[in-house]
Amino acid sequence: MVTRADKGNSLVILPIKQYDSKINNFILANKFQTTTQDPTNTFQSQVWKVINNSKTLIPPDTKWKYINMNPTALTIKGLIKLHKPEQPIRPVVNWRGAPA
């Protein structure tokens, strides 16, 4: 796998299994909650309800600006910290497709 380093303008080449284990270790060490189903649709419906119920705060003709029509689950990738021992990762989360 080829990925960017955390600092500096360099690339890191490492086996995919090692990269995956670094990501999994980060998730386990920080005690993230895991789930077997995608909660994106649930969050999207909650966002819809809040926006529809806030008639005085958000004008009805501008509701569409605050809703992502095609939400996706967040994704995480890791930049390798070459300047640290054991080379941990710096997580980068893509929020672009988030429901809110």
Contacts in CASP RR format, 6 or more apart in sequence:
PFRMAT RR
TARGET T0000
AUTHOR 0000-0000-0000
METHOD contacts of the structure
MODEL  1
MVTRADKGNSLVILPIKQYDSKINNFILANKFQTTTQDPTNTFQSQVWKV
INNSKTLIPPDTKWKYINMNPTALTIKGLIKLHKPEQPIRPVVNWRGAPA
1 13 0 8 1.000
1 14 0 8 1.000
1 15 0 8 1.000
1 16 0 8 1.000
1 19 0 8 1.000
2 11 0 8 1.000
2 12 0 8 1.000
2 13 0 8 1.000
3 11 0 8 1.000
3 12 0 8 1.000
3 14 0 8 1.000
3 19 0 8 1.000
3 77 0 8 1.000
3 78 0 8 1.000
3 79 0 8 1.000
3 80 0 8 1.000
4 10 0 8 1.000
4 11 0 8 1.000
4 12 0 8 1.000
4 79 0 8 1.000
4 80 0 8 1.000
5 11 0 8 1.000
5 12 0 8 1.000
5 79 0 8 1.000
5 80 0 8 1.000
5 81 0 8 1.000
5 82 0 8 1.000
6 79 0 8 1.000
6 80 0 8 1.000
6 81 0 8 1.000
6 82 0 8 1.000
6 83 0 8 1.000
6 89 0 8 1.000
6 90 0 8 1.000
7 81 0 8 1.000
7 82 0 8 1.000
7 83 0 8 1.000
10 82 0 8 1.000
12 80 0 8 1.000
12 82 0 8 1.000
14 80 0 8 1.000
19 78 0 8 1.000
22 78 0 8 1.000
22 80 0 8 1.000
22 87 0 8 1.000
22 88 0 8 1.000
22 89 0 8 1.000
23 76 0 8 1.000
23 78 0 8 1.000
23 89 0 8 1.000
26 78 0 8 1.000
26 88 0 8 1.000
26 89 0 8 1.000
26 91 0 8 1.000
27 34 0 8 1.000
27 76 0 8 1.000
38 73 0 8 1.000
39 73 0 8 1.000
40 71 0 8 1.000
40 72 0 8 1.000
40 73 0 8 1.000
40 99 0 8 1.000
41 71 0 8 1.000
43 71 0 8 1.000
43 99 0 8 1.000
43 100 0 8 1.000
44 68 0 8 1.000
44 71 0 8 1.000
44 99 0 8 1.000
46 99 0 8 1.000
47 66 0 8 1.000
47 67 0 8 1.000
47 99 0 8 1.000
47 100 0 8 1.000
48 67 0 8 1.000
51 58 0 8 1.000
51 63 0 8 1.000
51 66 0 8 1.000
51 67 0 8 1.000
52 63 0 8 1.000
58 66 0 8 1.000
66 100 0 8 1.000
68 97 0 8 1.000
68 98 0 8 1.000
68 99 0 8 1.000
68 100 0 8 1.000
70 97 0 8 1.000
71 97 0 8 1.000
71 98 0 8 1.000
71 99 0 8 1.000
72 97 0 8 1.000
72 98 0 8 1.000
74 93 0 8 1.000
74 94 0 8 1.000
74 95 0 8 1.000
74 97 0 8 1.000
74 98 0 8 1.000
75 93 0 8 1.000
75 94 0 8 1.000
76 91 0 8 1.000
76 92 0 8 1.000
76 93 0 8 1.000
76 94 0 8 1.000
77 91 0 8 1.000
77 92 0 8 1.000
77 94 0 8 1.000
78 89 0 8 1.000
78 90 0 8 1.000
78 91 0 8 1.000
78 92 0 8 1.000
79 89 0 8 1.000
79 90 0 8 1.000
79 92 0 8 1.000
80 87 0 8 1.000
80 89 0 8 1.000
81 87 0 8 1.000
81 88 0 8 1.000
81 89 0 8 1.000
81 90 0 8 1.000
END
